[in-house]
Amino acid sequence: MNYKIALVPGDGIGPDVVTETVRVLNKIGDKYGHQFQYTTVLAGGAAIDAVGECLPRNTVDVCKDSDAVLLGAVGGWKWDTLPGDQRPERALLGLRKELGLFANLRPALLFEELAEACPLKPEIIEGGLDIVVVRELTGGIYFGEKGFKDTELGKAAYDVEMYAEEEVRRIAIVAFDMAMKRNKKLTSVDKANVLESSRLWRSVVTEVGKDYPEVELSHMYIDNAAMQMVRNPKQFDVIVTSNIFGDILSDEASQITGCLQRVLQRGISECTSRSTAPRRTLPDRTRRTPWLRSCRRR
């Protein structure tokens, strides 16, 4: 098979990530007889520096004409002072919207090799973890109306969280289909006790659930879900949630599976090995995590 792959190295660690991933793809091609045609395009801070905008039209066109897009990362301190609508991160949101990427599937697996890096106690993660976060990606507060206005308390800024029924329905269908292929258990995360958008979200997800009688559907508030992720992560199989809540939960999931922790530890080790600073190590997993102990002392 021949595939056209758009490469978007982006900024920071992005080019390194893309370079190593291309090496993996080439090995896959050699082993299974595939050929990959790569086209490198600009986005993010690199594009701002080169052509004055974070998402050039050519980048969008090449991505749309490709079978897949490999994106490294965008953004960095160099562009932090730019106005919000000109920041490198707008390229990421723009690509998602242009390509119709409304469903972000984020698996969180605890591999045996990374169990030592997991910050949770061994009895919590015994037997491993396998969670999938289905995050809505092209709606919600990141894409809602934004602006500034004057108030009696001074200048104010606002970002609107808004979801339409069809936006919720299509991401719910993806999540239910995913649950059907796994353990037939789905947790929908919202903040329906406070937000109208979440009340609509819960209503639509419940309605879609009627078409999947085999799937056990439960609802959970985001604050409780974030807490349960570290207290009892095995209760989760598939999680479906909004853009901003999914952003938070999927990062938390990557932390408890040891992936992010291992990256951080490696970075700390590399830095301290070049200095006289004391070596930092991971917390003892047989004891309560430090942040929990500090909370209990207050």
N, C-alpha and C positions, 0 to 999 in steps of 0.2 A: 504494500500500500504506500501511496505517496501522500504526504500531508504538508500543508503550508502552515508554518508557525510564525506568528508575529512576536518578535522579542521586544519587550519594553523594559530595558535595564533600569531606567529611572535614576534614583539618587542613593547616596549613602552606601549601605551594604547591598543594594539592589543589583548592581552590575556583577558583584561576586556571586550572588545567589543564582542569577541567570546563567553565568558562565559554567558553574558546576552542574546546574540542571541540564544544560545542553550536553555536557559530557555524558550524563546518565541517559538522556534520550538517544544519543548516538550509539551507546552500547546496546540499548533496546533495539534500535534499528538494525544493528549488526546481527543480533541474535535471532530476531524474528523476521528479518527481510523487509523492514520498512525503510522508507527514505523520507527525510525531513528537509524541507526547503525553508530556510530561515530568512526573515526580513526584519532588520532592526530599525525601530522607530523611536522617536523622542516623546517623552511625557514628563511632567513634574518640573522640578527645578532645573534639570538639564535642558528641557525645552525652553524654559523662560530665559536661561542664559544664551541659548543658541538663536532663538527666533522671537523671543519677547512674549510668548504665551505658553501656558502650561499644557494645553492640549491642541496641537496643530491639527488642521483638518486632514492632512495627509495621514497622520497617525490613526485617526478614526477610520479612514477609508481602507488602510492596509489591514487593520484589525477586522473590519467587516468582511474583507475578502479572504480571510484566513480561516483555517479549520479550527485553530485554537490560538489563544493569546497567553504568553508567558510573561507575567509582570513581576519585576523585582520589588521595588519599593519607591515611594515618592515622598519628598519633603525633607526638611532639615533646618538647622539653626540659621543657615545662610539666608533663608527666605522668610524667616519668622516675622519680620517687620512689614511685610507686604499686606495690603488690604485683604479682607477675607475672600473677596471674589477673585483675587489674583493669586492666591496661594497655590503651591504645587498640589496640595490635596484635592483641589477642585478637578484636577485631571482624573483622579481615581473615581470620583463621583460621576464625572462626565462620561467616562468609559462605561461604567455600569449602566447608566441611563441609555446611552447610544446603542449598546449591545443587548439591551433588554435583560440584563442579568439580575433578575429579581430574587433568585433563590441562591443563597450562599450556604453550602453544605460544609460544616466544620466538624470533622471527626476528631474525637479525643480518645486515643488509645494509650493505655499504660503498658509499654513494652517491658519485658523482664529486665532488659539491659538498663532501663532508666528508672527502675523501681527505687533504687538507692537515692535518686535525685528528687523523688516525690516528697513534699513537705508534710504529708499526712502520716498518721501513725500506721504501722504495719497491719494492725488488725482491721483498719478501715479499708485498706486496699488489697487485702488478701484475695488472691484469685484474679487480680487485674481489674481494669476499668475499660469500658467500651461505651462511649456516649457519642451521639451525633447531635450537634446544634444546627437547626435549620433556621437561618437568620434571614428575615426579609431585607432586601438590599437596595431597593430603588424608591422607597417611600419613607414616610415618617418624618421625624424632626430634621434629619439631614437634608431633606429635599423640600421641606415646607417653606412657607413664606418667612422671610427674614427681614429685619429692618431696625431702625432706630426711631425714637420719638421723644419729645420733651414731656416731662411730667413735673409735678410740683416738688418731687424729690430729686430733680435733675434729669440728665440725659439717661434714657433707658434703651436697652436692646432686647429684642424678642426673636424667638425661633418657634415656629408653629409645628406642633405634632398633629398630623392629620393622616387618616387612612380612609380609603374608599372601600366599599364592600368587596369589589372585585380584587383589589390588591390583597386583602386578607384571604379571600377564598382561594386564590391561586397558590399562595404560599402554604395554606393549610392542606391543600390537595397534595402538594409535594411532600409535606411532612407525613401525612397519613399513608401515602404510598410507600414512603421510606419505612414507616413503622410496620407495615404489612410484610416487608421483606426481612424484618428483624424479629423483635420479640413482641410485636403487636401492643406496644405500650407507648403512649404519647402524652407529654406534659406540655401544656400551653402556658407560657409565662406572660403576665401582663401586670397592670396596676389598676384593675377595674374598680377598686374601692375609692379611687381618686379621679382617674382620667376618663373622660367621655370617649376618647379614642380607644382606650382599652376595653370599655364596656361594649363598644361595637365589635372590637376584635374578638372578645370572648363569645359574643352572640353568634358571629359568623362561623368561628371555629366549631362551636357546638352544633350548628346547623350542618356543616360539612361532615361532622362526625356521624351523623345519622346514616350516611352512605357507607360507613365503615364499622358495622356492628361488631366486628371481631376485634377491633382496636380498643383497648382500655384508655379512655381519655380522662385526664385530670387537669385542673387549672391551679396555678400557683402564682402568688404575687412575686414580683421581681426581688424584693428585699429578702423574702423567705427563701426563694430559689438560690440566691447568692450564698446564703448561710447554709442551706442544705447541701450545696455543692461541696463544702468542706466537711460537713458533719456526716452526711450519708450519701455520697455520690452514686452508690450502686442502685439507688432507687430510680435513677434516670436511665432511660434508653434513648428515646428521641425527644428532643426539646424543640418546640417551635415558638418563635418570638419575634418581636419587632426589631427594626434596624438598630436603635440605640441599645436596647436591652440585650440583643444578640451580640453586639459589639463587646459588651461587658462580660457576659457569661462565657462566650467562646474564649476570650483571653484568660478568664479564670480557669476554664477547663484545661487550657494548654499548660497552665501553671501546675495544677494538681497532678497532671500526668507526667510531670518531670521534664517536659520538652523545653519550656522556657527557662525553668530553673537550671537546667544543664547548660544552656547558652549563657546565662548570667554567670554561673560558676566558672565557666571556661574563660569568660571575659575578665572576671576578677583575678583568676589565677595568672592569666597572661600579663595583666597590669602589675600585679604585686611581684611577679617574678623578675620584673625589671627595676624594682625599687627596693628600698629598705623597709617598706611598710609591712606590718604583720600580715601573714596569710589568713584570709577569711575562709571559713569552711561552711558547709551547709549545716543547718540546725539538726540536733539529734532527733531522729524521727520517733524515738521511743518515749519522748516527752512531749508535753503540749507545745504547740508552736509559740514562738516568742510573742507574737502580737496578741495571742489569746491570753498569755500570762500577764502581759502588761495591762490588758483590759480588766482582768480580774482584780488587779491591785488597786484600781481607781475607786 
